[in-house]
Amino acid sequence: MATFTVKVPAGELAKAIREIKAWDGRTRLRVENALRKGTRLVRREAMQRVPKHTGRLRKSLKTRFSSAKLEGQVYSNEPHAHLVEFGARAVIIRPKRKKALRIPLADGYKFTKIAVVPKRAGKPFLKPAYDYVEPQIIQDVKKALRGT
């Protein structure tokens, strides 16, 4: 299982949450609800931005929220999710225990001593989704703090 998380930088949202002096129950609940909603909005936006080769990565996007930490996460358990988001450098694969690698093809197999996997550029979908939704999250948190 591979997961990766986009964390909120120490910006306006973090500052707004730190500046709360008195946490009454209603205010905390409103802030939690605003952050939960923001987490869902980031997931929805990321689902629209993710490259749709097979659709597995899009379907694997999930959310979780920690009330104790006031932290929402949008994550994927797909093992290649981080490669899509950040890209990957070129690598050369060599067999470890055998004399050759067996590469499946449509009409059988190909055997080779090395395989060169080219560099792949990232196609970010989570970070741009968060950047797009962040102003709305900040607005919702400020509104929750005001009690409206």
C-alpha positions, 0 to 999 in steps of 0.5 A: 500500500502506497499513500501520499499526502498533500499537507497544508503549508504554514499559510493563511489557513494554518494561521487562522486555525492557530489564532483561535483563542477559545475553542467552544464546542460549537466553533470547533464543530463548525471548523471541523465541518468546514475542513471536512467539506474542504477535504471532500472538495479537494478529492472531487477536484483531484478526480477531475484532474487525474489522468484517466488511462484506465480509471483505477487511480481516479476510483482509488482516491479516498479521504480521511479526516482527523478531528483531533489534529484537524487534518484532512487527507486525500490519498490513494492506495494505488502503488503508482499514484506518486509516480503520476503526481511527481514523475519518475527518473529513468531506470535500468532494470536487470534480473536479480536471480535469473539470466534474463527478464521475461516481459509479457507482450500481446502475443507471448513473451520477450526475454532480455538481459536489461530493460530501460524504463524512460524518464516520465514527467509528472502529471500533478493532480492533487496539488493543483486540486488543493491550490484551486480549492484552498481559497474556498477552504480558507473562506469556510474556516473564517466563516465558521470562526465568525459563527455565521 
